[in-house]
């Protein structure tokens, strides 16, 4: 599945889970589409510069022969993971430098994300903060999961407050292929919640996520 297919699938899956399928050409998740489009344009511009640069080097070589050796291109900058405020339990929130294998999810590079304790699941957060309890009219708790391992089945998410076995919540997500699972993961109440992810075939992971009160200050 290429990035265009993933973009369309994400938009529709998130919309379906929110009960708001796109109608009349309106895109309730236009922000995601615009960010991915900006990344494509930036990549195309960089490719154009590379082509022009290569043409210039070729012209110099033709004029001066093999005596001129073009300088080696600079190594691309490597994004480093940075821990940001807001995590809970044993799962910090991070930005930048997501595991290379999670790139199959095609998540925008500027999203905050979490990595499971086992290192086999990455959850990209499509909201600035997750909200616990009822939060009508507020952004949905959209999370795109990228999973690694032998499991190939649907993703089951079970959650409970950290330090307490109850209350519990359960949901199942079918996924869109390539180990990508869009989801809207709500919590019955604010607090730190432990999520157990199970996608069959021995694929399991645990993540702690913070859920804020809807009326709490940003």
C-alpha positions as CSV (number, residue, x, y, z in Angstrom):
1,X,0.0,0.0,0.0
2,X,1.5,3.3,-1.1
3,X,1.3,6.6,0.8
4,X,-1.7,7.9,-1.2
5,X,-3.7,4.7,-0.5
6,X,-2.8,5.0,3.2
7,X,-3.8,8.6,3.3
8,X,-7.2,7.9,1.9
9,X,-7.7,4.8,4.0
10,X,-6.8,6.7,7.2
11,X,-9.2,9.5,6.4
12,X,-12.0,7.1,5.8
13,X,-11.3,4.8,8.8
14,X,-11.0,7.7,11.3
15,X,-14.2,9.3,9.8
16,X,-16.1,6.0,10.1
17,X,-15.0,5.5,13.7
18,X,-16.2,9.0,14.5
19,X,-19.5,8.3,12.9
20,X,-18.9,11.0,10.3
21,X,-18.3,9.6,6.9
22,X,-17.2,12.4,4.4
23,X,-20.1,13.8,2.5
24,X,-20.4,16.4,-0.2
25,X,-16.7,16.6,-0.7
26,X,-16.1,17.8,2.9
27,X,-13.1,16.3,4.6
28,X,-13.4,16.3,8.4
29,X,-9.7,15.3,8.6
30,X,-8.3,17.9,6.2
31,X,-5.4,18.7,8.5
32,X,-4.0,15.2,7.9
33,X,-4.4,15.5,4.2
34,X,-2.8,18.9,4.0
35,X,0.2,17.8,6.1
36,X,0.9,14.8,3.9
37,X,0.4,17.0,0.8
38,X,3.0,19.5,2.1
39,X,5.4,16.7,2.7
40,X,5.0,15.5,-0.9
41,X,5.5,19.0,-2.3
42,X,8.6,19.4,-0.2
43,X,10.0,16.0,-1.4
44,X,9.2,17.0,-5.1
45,X,11.0,20.3,-4.7
46,X,14.0,18.6,-3.1
47,X,14.1,16.1,-6.0
48,X,14.0,19.0,-8.5
49,X,16.9,20.7,-6.8
50,X,18.8,17.4,-7.0
51,X,18.1,17.0,-10.7
52,X,19.3,20.6,-11.4
53,X,22.3,20.1,-9.2
54,X,23.2,16.9,-11.1
55,X,22.8,18.7,-14.4
56,X,25.2,21.5,-13.3
57,X,27.8,19.0,-12.2
58,X,27.5,17.3,-15.6
59,X,28.1,20.6,-17.4
60,X,31.2,21.4,-15.3
61,X,32.6,18.0,-15.9
62,X,32.0,18.4,-19.7
63,X,33.8,21.7,-19.7
64,X,36.8,20.8,-17.5
65,X,37.1,17.1,-18.1
66,X,37.7,14.5,-15.4
67,X,40.0,16.8,-13.4
68,X,37.1,18.2,-11.4
69,X,35.6,15.8,-8.9
70,X,32.2,16.9,-7.5
71,X,32.0,17.0,-3.7
72,X,30.3,14.2,-1.9
73,X,26.7,15.0,-1.0
74,X,26.1,15.8,2.7
75,X,24.5,13.0,4.7
76,X,20.8,13.6,5.4
77,X,19.9,14.8,8.8
78,X,18.8,12.1,11.2
79,X,15.7,12.8,13.3
80,X,16.3,12.1,17.0
81,X,13.5,11.1,19.3
82,X,12.8,13.7,22.0
83,X,10.8,13.0,25.1
84,X,8.1,15.6,25.6
85,X,5.9,16.5,28.6
86,X,2.7,14.6,29.3
87,X,3.5,10.9,29.5
88,X,2.4,8.6,32.3
89,X,3.3,5.3,33.9
90,X,6.2,3.7,32.1
91,X,5.4,5.2,28.6
92,X,6.9,8.6,27.7
93,X,5.5,10.7,25.0
94,X,8.0,11.3,22.1
95,X,8.4,13.4,19.0
96,X,10.7,12.8,16.1
97,X,12.9,9.8,15.4
98,X,10.1,7.2,15.4
99,X,11.4,3.6,14.9
100,X,12.3,3.1,11.2
101,X,10.0,0.1,10.8
102,X,6.9,2.2,11.8
103,X,7.3,4.2,8.6
104,X,5.0,1.7,6.9
105,X,2.1,3.5,8.7
106,X,2.9,6.7,6.7
107,X,2.1,8.9,9.8
108,X,2.9,12.7,9.5
109,X,6.4,13.3,10.9
110,X,5.4,15.9,13.4
111,X,3.0,13.7,15.5
112,X,3.6,12.9,19.1
113,X,3.9,9.1,19.6
114,X,4.4,6.4,22.1
115,X,6.3,3.1,21.9
116,X,5.2,0.0,23.8
117,X,7.3,-1.5,26.6
118,X,8.1,-4.4,24.3
119,X,9.2,-2.1,21.5
120,X,6.9,-3.7,19.0
121,X,4.1,-1.2,18.8
122,X,4.0,2.6,18.0
123,X,1.0,4.7,18.6
124,X,0.8,8.0,16.7
125,X,-1.5,10.5,18.4
126,X,-3.6,12.7,16.1
127,X,-4.6,15.0,18.9
128,X,-2.7,17.3,21.2
129,X,-4.0,15.5,24.2
130,X,-6.2,12.5,24.9
131,X,-9.5,13.2,26.7
132,X,-11.1,10.9,29.3
133,X,-14.8,10.6,30.0
134,X,-17.5,12.4,27.9
135,X,-16.1,15.0,25.6
136,X,-18.8,15.8,23.1
137,X,-17.7,18.4,20.5
138,X,-14.0,17.9,21.3
139,X,-11.5,16.3,19.0
140,X,-11.7,12.5,18.9
141,X,-9.0,10.4,20.5
142,X,-7.5,9.3,17.2
143,X,-4.5,6.9,17.4
144,X,-2.8,5.2,14.5
145,X,-1.0,2.0,15.6
146,X,1.9,0.6,13.7
147,X,2.6,-3.0,14.8
148,X,5.6,-5.2,14.4
149,X,5.7,-9.0,14.9
150,X,4.2,-12.3,13.8
151,X,0.6,-11.3,14.4
152,X,-1.6,-10.8,11.4
153,X,-5.2,-10.7,12.9
154,X,-7.4,-7.8,14.0
155,X,-6.1,-5.6,16.8
156,X,-7.8,-6.1,20.2
157,X,-7.3,-3.2,22.6
158,X,-8.1,-3.8,26.3
159,X,-7.6,-1.0,28.9
160,X,-7.9,-0.3,32.6
161,X,-6.7,2.4,34.9
162,X,-3.1,2.1,35.9
163,X,-3.0,0.4,39.3
164,X,-6.6,-0.9,39.2
165,X,-8.2,-3.8,37.4
166,X,-11.5,-2.0,36.9
167,X,-13.2,-0.5,35.1
168,X,-12.1,-2.1,31.8
169,X,-12.8,-1.2,28.2
170,X,-12.4,-3.4,25.1
171,X,-12.5,-2.8,21.4
172,X,-11.3,-4.4,18.1
173,X,-9.9,-2.7,15.1
174,X,-9.6,-4.6,11.7
175,X,-6.6,-2.6,10.3
176,X,-5.9,-1.4,6.8
177,X,-3.0,-3.6,6.0
178,X,0.8,-3.3,6.4
179,X,0.5,-3.5,10.2
180,X,-1.4,-0.2,10.4
181,X,-4.5,0.1,12.6
182,X,-6.4,3.4,12.8
183,X,-8.4,3.6,16.0
184,X,-10.3,6.0,18.3
185,X,-9.4,4.9,21.8
186,X,-11.6,6.4,24.5
187,X,-11.3,6.0,28.3
188,X,-14.3,6.1,30.6
189,X,-12.6,8.5,32.9
190,X,-9.5,10.8,33.1
191,X,-6.2,9.4,34.4
192,X,-3.4,7.1,33.3
193,X,-4.7,4.1,31.5
194,X,-2.8,0.9,30.6
195,X,-3.6,-0.5,27.2
196,X,-2.9,-4.1,26.2
197,X,-2.7,-4.7,22.5
198,X,-3.1,-8.1,21.0
199,X,-3.1,-8.8,17.3
200,X,-2.8,-12.6,17.3
201,X,0.0,-15.0,16.6
202,X,1.9,-13.9,19.7
203,X,1.8,-10.2,18.9
204,X,1.1,-8.4,22.2
205,X,2.2,-5.0,23.6
206,X,1.5,-2.8,26.6
207,X,1.3,1.0,26.6
208,X,0.4,3.6,29.2
209,X,-1.6,6.6,28.0
210,X,-2.6,9.8,29.8
211,X,-6.2,11.0,29.5
212,X,-7.0,14.5,30.6
213,X,-10.2,16.0,31.9
214,X,-12.1,17.7,29.0
215,X,-12.3,20.9,31.0
216,X,-8.6,20.9,32.1
217,X,-6.4,23.8,30.8
218,X,-4.2,23.0,27.9
